[in-house]
Amino acid sequence: MSVAPSKTSRAGLMLLQFGLCVVILLPFFWMVSVSLKPASEPFAIPARLWPQNPTLENYVTAFRPEFRTYFVNSVVVSLSTVVITVTLALFAAYSFTRTQMRAISVLMLLVIVAQMFPASAIIIPIYKMMKAANLLNTYASLILAYVTVTLPVAIWMLRGFLARLPVALEEAAAIDGAGPFKIFFLIILPLCKPGIVATAVFVLIVTWQEFLFALSFTSTKDMRTLPVGMNDFIGQYGIRYGELMASSVLISVPVIAIFFLLQRQFVAGLTAGAVKG
């Protein structure tokens, strides 16, 4: 017998949800507020939550020619990483899911252990390999590094979703004469679309905001990405907070827009992975 929550419980739950929303949104509100303040206002006393005279001057300064170069670099690196990572993870997760071997559990454990190493622990060997291959200061160095970091989690996410698909569908298609490639591309691929979307959004968020690899593997402005380009507003004698926050807003908008467009499939894919992963 289910027990309906009391009015006090519902009010407490709503209060808790409101508090969590405030905590989550407050940094973004502060970022937008500072981006709209004149240079003399961010640390004025008394402090104001919202600028007295809002201005778009910081956005005009932030949207400089270098910003467009950084934006193009981020788009190229992020989308290439998403395509390569999701493709490799899809084939790996499918083979792990459909292969009945005890060694598979060990391999999956190794995959998740590889994800536990922090980026700072693996950046030196990866840097040396990139230097030996003469790939530093190229798109290839960033894409390969990001694929290395995101692939283990992507395999786990897709494996959880693929495990939900009944094997009987593939067996029925095989009886009708479909080959392995036809089964995979015409049956499996359309059915696991939410899992693919969730994995792609996860990889995109990680690569779009990544800073350490981008700073270490690039040395010229024409190869830098957006997070590294924000350093232009941090100088030896001070930080230009208005332009810095305006750049942060401009960088955040594309990812937020993509997330809201795909949030249903993203949540469905994560939920499936959580249940069956």
C-alpha positions in Angstrom: 0.0 0.0 0.0 1.5 3.3 -1.1 1.5 6.2 1.4 0.9 9.7 -0.1 3.5 12.3 1.1 2.2 14.9 3.5 2.0 18.6 2.7 5.0 19.2 5.0 7.1 16.6 3.1 6.1 18.1 -0.2 6.9 21.6 1.0 10.3 20.4 2.4 11.1 18.7 -0.9 10.2 21.8 -2.9 12.3 23.9 -0.6 15.2 21.5 -1.1 14.8 21.6 -4.9 14.7 25.4 -4.8 17.9 25.5 -2.8 19.7 23.2 -5.1 18.6 25.3 -8.1 19.9 28.4 -6.5 23.3 26.8 -5.7 23.6 25.4 -9.2 22.5 28.6 -11.0 24.2 31.2 -8.8 27.7 30.8 -10.4 26.2 31.2 -13.9 24.1 34.2 -12.8 27.3 35.8 -11.3 29.2 35.1 -14.6 26.5 36.8 -16.7 26.2 39.7 -14.2 30.0 40.5 -14.3 30.1 40.1 -18.1 27.5 43.0 -18.3 29.3 45.3 -15.8 31.7 48.2 -16.8 35.3 47.7 -15.9 35.0 49.8 -12.7 31.9 48.0 -11.3 32.7 44.2 -10.6 34.4 45.0 -7.3 32.7 48.3 -6.4 31.5 48.8 -2.8 28.7 48.3 -2.0 28.5 45.3 -4.3 25.5 44.8 -6.6 24.2 41.5 -7.8 23.1 43.1 -11.1 24.9 45.9 -12.9 23.6 49.4 -12.5 24.4 50.3 -16.1 24.5 47.1 -18.1 26.8 47.2 -21.2 27.8 44.9 -24.0 31.2 46.4 -24.3 32.9 43.3 -22.7 31.2 41.0 -25.3 32.4 43.3 -28.2 36.0 43.0 -26.8 35.7 39.2 -26.2 34.4 38.6 -29.7 37.7 39.6 -31.2 39.3 37.9 -34.4 41.3 35.5 -32.2 38.1 34.3 -30.5 36.8 33.2 -33.9 40.0 31.2 -34.6 39.7 29.6 -31.1 36.0 28.8 -31.8 36.8 27.1 -35.1 39.6 25.1 -33.5 37.3 24.0 -30.7 34.6 23.0 -33.1 37.0 20.9 -35.3 38.7 19.2 -32.4 35.4 18.5 -30.4 33.4 17.2 -33.4 36.2 15.0 -34.6 36.7 13.6 -31.1 32.9 12.9 -30.8 32.8 11.1 -34.1 35.9 9.0 -33.6 35.1 8.2 -29.9 31.5 7.2 -30.4 32.3 5.1 -33.5 35.1 3.2 -31.7 33.0 2.9 -28.5 30.0 1.6 -30.3 31.9 -1.3 -32.0 33.8 -2.1 -28.8 30.6 -2.0 -26.6 28.7 -4.2 -29.0 31.4 -6.8 -29.1 31.8 -6.8 -25.3 28.0 -7.2 -24.9 27.5 -10.0 -27.4 30.6 -12.0 -26.6 30.1 -14.7 -24.0 33.6 -15.0 -22.4 34.8 -14.7 -18.8 37.7 -12.6 -20.1 35.2 -9.9 -21.1 34.6 -9.0 -17.5 38.3 -8.6 -16.9 38.7 -6.4 -20.1 35.8 -4.2 -19.0 37.4 -3.8 -15.6 40.6 -2.8 -17.3 38.7 -0.3 -19.4 37.2 1.4 -16.3 40.5 1.3 -14.4 42.1 3.2 -17.3 39.6 6.0 -16.8 40.6 6.4 -13.1 44.0 7.9 -13.9 43.9 11.7 -13.8 44.9 13.7 -16.8 47.9 15.1 -15.0 49.3 11.6 -14.5 49.2 10.6 -18.2 49.9 13.9 -19.8 53.7 13.5 -19.8 53.9 10.1 -21.5 51.3 11.3 -24.0 53.2 14.5 -24.6 56.4 12.5 -25.3 54.6 10.3 -27.8 53.1 13.3 -29.6 56.5 14.9 -29.7 58.2 11.7 -31.1 55.4 11.5 -33.7 55.9 15.2 -34.6 52.2 15.9 -33.8 52.5 18.7 -31.3 50.7 21.9 -32.2 48.3 20.0 -34.5 44.6 19.0 -34.4 45.7 15.4 -34.4 47.5 15.7 -31.0 44.4 17.1 -29.3 42.0 14.7 -31.0 44.1 11.6 -30.1 44.5 12.7 -26.5 40.8 13.4 -26.1 39.8 10.1 -27.6 42.2 8.3 -25.2 40.5 10.1 -22.2 36.9 9.8 -23.2 36.8 6.3 -24.9 36.7 4.2 -21.7 33.6 6.0 -20.3 32.0 6.0 -23.7 32.4 2.2 -23.9 30.7 1.8 -20.5 27.8 4.1 -21.4 27.1 2.3 -24.7 27.5 -1.1 -23.2 24.8 -0.4 -20.6 22.4 0.7 -23.4 23.2 -2.2 -25.8 22.7 -4.7 -23.0 19.0 -3.7 -22.9 18.4 -4.7 -26.6 17.1 -8.3 -26.8 19.3 -10.7 -28.7 16.1 -12.3 -30.1 15.9 -9.4 -32.6 19.3 -10.2 -34.1 18.5 -13.9 -34.1 15.2 -13.3 -36.0 17.0 -11.1 -38.5 19.7 -13.7 -39.0 17.0 -16.4 -39.7 15.6 -14.0 -42.3 18.9 -14.0 -44.0 20.5 -10.7 -42.8 24.2 -10.7 -42.3 26.2 -9.3 -39.3 26.8 -5.9 -40.9 23.1 -5.5 -42.0 21.9 -6.5 -38.5 24.3 -4.0 -36.9 23.6 -1.0 -39.2 19.9 -1.5 -39.9 18.7 -2.9 -36.5 21.1 -2.2 -33.7 22.2 1.3 -34.7 18.6 2.8 -34.9 17.6 1.2 -31.6 20.5 2.5 -29.6 20.1 6.1 -30.8 19.4 7.5 -27.3 22.6 5.9 -26.0 24.6 7.3 -28.9 23.2 10.8 -28.3 24.0 10.6 -24.5 27.5 9.4 -25.2 28.1 12.1 -27.9 26.9 14.9 -25.5 29.1 13.6 -22.8 32.2 13.5 -25.0 31.3 17.0 -26.4 31.1 18.5 -23.0 34.4 17.0 -21.9 36.3 18.1 -25.0 34.7 21.5 -25.3 35.9 22.6 -21.9 39.2 20.7 -21.7 42.1 23.0 -20.8 45.2 21.0 -19.7 45.9 19.1 -22.9 45.0 22.0 -25.1 47.5 24.3 -23.2 50.3 21.7 -23.2 50.0 20.4 -26.8 49.6 23.8 -28.6 52.1 26.6 -28.7 50.7 29.1 -31.3 47.5 31.2 -31.2 46.2 29.8 -34.5 46.0 26.3 -32.9 44.6 27.2 -29.5 41.0 26.3 -28.4 38.5 28.4 -26.5 39.4 27.5 -22.9 43.1 28.3 -23.6 42.2 31.5 -25.4 40.5 32.8 -22.2 44.0 33.2 -20.8 44.4 36.3 -23.0 42.5 38.2 -20.4 44.7 37.1 -17.5 47.8 39.3 -17.5 50.8 39.9 -15.3 49.3 42.9 -13.6 45.7 41.9 -13.3 42.7 40.0 -14.6 40.1 41.6 -16.9 37.1 40.0 -15.3 34.5 41.6 -17.5 36.0 40.2 -20.8 36.8 36.9 -19.1 33.2 36.4 -18.0 31.9 37.5 -21.4 34.2 34.8 -23.0 32.9 32.3 -20.5 29.3 33.0 -21.5 30.1 32.8 -25.2 31.8 29.5 -24.7 29.0 28.0 -22.6 26.1 29.0 -24.9 26.7 26.3 -27.6 27.0 23.4 -25.2 23.9 24.6 -23.2 21.9 24.9 -26.4 22.9 21.4 -27.5 22.1 19.9 -24.1 18.6 21.4 -24.0 17.9 20.3 -27.6 18.9 16.7 -26.8 18.1 16.5 -23.1 15.4 13.8 -23.4 17.6 11.4 -25.3 20.6 12.3 -23.0 18.6 11.4 -19.9 17.2 8.2 -21.5 20.7 7.1 -22.5 22.2 7.8 -19.1 19.3 6.0 -17.3 19.7 2.9 -19.4 23.4 2.9 -18.7 22.9 3.2 -15.0 20.4 0.3 -14.9 22.3 -2.2 -17.0 25.9 -0.9 -16.8 
